[in-house]
Amino acid sequence: MAHTIGSYALPVAPDAEGYEVSVLQLAGMTRALDGTAVTHYLTAKKRWAGSWSGLTADQRNSIMTQLLTQGHISWYPWEEDSTQYTVRVLSGSWGATPGSVNRFTVYFELEQV
């Protein structure tokens, strides 16, 4: 499966430096009749953070369009060939790629819903 974010096929892999996948455990706590705490683990969600460097202006704009979508989008991460996740965008931004002319870096943070 092509690695995509939303409806856009990604042209390059995320930068290895700074690419992070983490797991957020969601849990609830209740008290038993004797007052002791009982923790119930509800689910675990994945989060991804990283950047894509060396993008053209068109590639940057296409990725940013997906990151600015108000709603859930699909995400095929690089470390899992054919697994699709539904994610929400926690943040998305871009800047100039250091040392490159007319090349850009897009930064992202995604969370599984």
Number of C-alpha atoms within 10 A of each C-alpha: 10 13 21 19 21 19 13 16 15 17 13 13 13 20 14 10 8 10 15 13 15 12 12 12 11 11 11 10 10 11 10 9 7 6 8 9 11 11 11 11 11 9 10 13 13 15 19 18 18 19 20 23 22 20 19 14 12 10 21 20 15 16 26 17 14 20 25 12 12 9 10 17 20 17 21 21 19 14 10 10 11 12 12 15 17 15 23 20 21 13 13 19 15 17 12 15 16 11 8 10 10 11 17 21 20 23 20 20 20 21 22 19 13
